[in-house]
Amino acid sequence: MTNDKVFRYKVAAGMAAIIAVLLALAYAGYNMAREQRVNLALVRHTYEVKSQIEDLLDASRNAATGQRGYVVLGSQTSLALFEHSNEAIPQLLAKLRLLVRDNPSQVVRADELAGLFDERFSEALSVISRRRAGDEDGAYNQLLTGRTLALSEAISQQTKIMEDQEDDLLSQRLLQTAETARRTEYISIGGAAFAILGILVAVFAVFRDLRRRLSVEQALRDSSALLQNTLGMQRAVVNSANYAIIATDPDGFITDFNPAAERMLGYKAAEVIGKVNPGIFHVHGEVVAAAEKFSQELGRTVQPSFEFFATKTLQGKMQTGEWTFIRKDGSTFPAELSVSLVRNSEGEVLGFLGIASDITERKNVERLKNEFISTVSHELRTPLTSIRGSLGLVLGGIAGEVTAQGKSLLDIAHKNAERLGRLINDILDIEKIESGKMEFQMKRQPLAPLLRQSIESTADYGRQHDVSFHLADEAPGVEVEVDSDRFMQVMANLLSNAAKFSPEGGTVEVTAVLVGKAVRISVADKGKGIPAEFRDRIFQKFAQADSSDTRQKGGTGLGLSITKAMMEHMGGSVGFDSVVDRGTTFFVDLPTLSAVPAVPAEARAQAGVGSRPRVLVCEDDADIALLLRMMLDQGGFDCDIVASAGGAQRKLATDGPYLALTLDIALPDKTGLELFHELRAASETQDLPIIFVSAEADKGRRALNGAAVGVLDWLQKPIDPQRLLHAVRMARHQSRQGAASVLHVEDDPDLIHVVTSIIEPIAKIDSAPTLAAARAKLAEGARYDLVLLDLTLPDGDGAELLSAIPAEVPVVIFSAREVPEELARKVSSALTKSKTSNELLLHSITAIIDKMAAPRVS
Ligand code: ADP
């Protein structure tokens, strides 16, 4: 029941009670009044009786006076008075009897009185008769002695009794009247008090109700004012928003179109509300493409109309997206649009709400930012490549022996140059991913080689942390569709993180296993794990569990966010499991394509046999020999292994010639240095390039006084594979007739100097700092085996030179900008400055020159 109803019931009940009590009081008052009327009538009646008795007594006294006057004086007047009074007495008696007829005792007394009067009248008549007869004395005597006096006395007494009786009655009746009057007074006072109380209660209740009503009314007024304010505020927000706010009903008809929408799209609200749906603001082709994509996802056709937006929103998949909007005048602008559902409190769909903003300005800023980033990338990458390249060369011994202290300082500089390079590369990658400009060359390919290759290329980094990688399962035969460079980048990041956070001497296990229709590639380390509070943020940009990692471990906090974005672009996902102090397993899941039969190992080996240059490895430690074989294999060389100096001599005599010989100093039959001298003494082997590989390389170097003919390098164990391959490649080129010639088109003189130093061992460098200079050299008819080309040149885009370079001359682009896919396809190789180490540059150039010169080399 509502408050109001309860109140009304209470008031009704209260009023009924008051009325009942007042009625009872009125009834009692009425009775009292009636009783009082009776009482007063009785009192009046008693007075009447008393007055009648008085009148009778007067008449009696007058009769007696008249009788006496006549008897004594013979006065006729007295006689007349006697006769007149006696005549009145019977009437007065009759009236008295009538008056007391309701009182039997008084009736008796009245009757007795009448008898007494009769008797006295008779006596008086006899006395008067005597007087009339002249017997004055007799009459007088009779008057004095006769019964007249006694009868008068009796009459007096009788009347007195009757009067006393009436007085008693009168006092009783007056008492009764007073009592009734008092009761009436009580009832009146009680009634009045009760009425006043009732009125007070009623007034109080009404007052309270009034107050309640007033406060309810006030609350209502307040809440309606609040509602008005809120609505007003909402309307003001909607009206003054810089966002176009467009609401529709469930069928898509526009129901609201705010002033910003009017400004943005050029339509007046009245022109669109209830008339059209927001499809008219869209470029049809964009909606068609989006609807097609969505139809494929859903597995059913979604019309490229409002249905597309509605279905996507209903499915909860309408994220904020960029669209081209068309104004009323036909002009277009880029807009960011988010559509959401409007439901009522019962969850019923009332319509859709679109919020759009004009992002022309943002796009301009983005363009400027991109231009800035690309400028910075160029400006930073080129000098960084020089720094890193020079440091690498100096550390590699190009400038002669470096003191231990100098080496450790150069190491620091080199490490930091690499770190800076990584940071720049990561920032540029992130920028590319975020602007949607990262290109992915998706190619169907077997997974296992990608895994092996990624482990090989990170192995060196692992060795720096004294961590090795073990490929426990490579899911043979499984094919995936990925961009191999990006996939390798993902793997490199996961493997290097695992190595970075592994304990020294640890092993990182890599496995690939099929899980349903996907293949899960896991990289498991036994490191310190990932703290629980950091796990939610791990894929965010610049997120590191321990910020000191940046300095200590050289990370940027960008790797995993790049990894995740790249995997998602390639249709995969990234996740991890981690137990603190026990280890972490990062995994990527990729959809698999139909499995292909695995290529047997021998078949793979056979494919390369005979087509690759051979190196002889003279090493008595079988593990090291195997390691050397793997390193050489990776660099594109075959090898034969011998465990003694004698074995080496026999092999050289029977299976030669070899491209080069790697030689251990400590051999079972003689020292490597002895063998070296013997080989130099024999004519067939006097030019054989030799690479010493020894735990005591430095000692050996000193023993030969550092100037041994044909010694390509002294490699200290553990062996740096890049340095080994570098040495073997130099052997390769020394074996050629004449050095190759390379045109380096680059405007940065420092970089020209560094690159020249790097590739000098295999090629002669000619440099051109501008497009014009390069064109001139090419026009002069100079013959080059390779052109190394920068894209950003002072007088134009390096790509313009391509048409001037003879078709048979291979081109390697070496630029600070990443090379667009279209251009990359036209050249032999495309390298990015700061992403390319000295070794990679040398390797790429060597590989191309080798291929070109293949017919010349046997
Ligand atoms: P960084 O360049 O710093 O390695 P990442 O994005 O690759 O950047 O990694 C971010 C952070 O995630 C690291 O700094 C580290 O705190 C944590 N992390 C990544 N991989 C591992 C791992 N295998 N073990 C422990 N922590 C890891």
Boltz pocket constraint, residues with backbone or C-beta under 6 A from the ligand:
constraints:
  - pocket:
      binder: B
      contacts: [[A, 493], [A, 494], [A, 497], [A, 498], [A, 501], [A, 525], [A, 527], [A, 528], [A, 529], [A, 530], [A, 538], [A, 540], [A, 543], [A, 544], [A, 545], [A, 546], [A, 549], [A, 554], [A, 555], [A, 556], [A, 557], [A, 558], [A, 559], [A, 560], [A, 561], [A, 584]]
      max_distance: 6.0
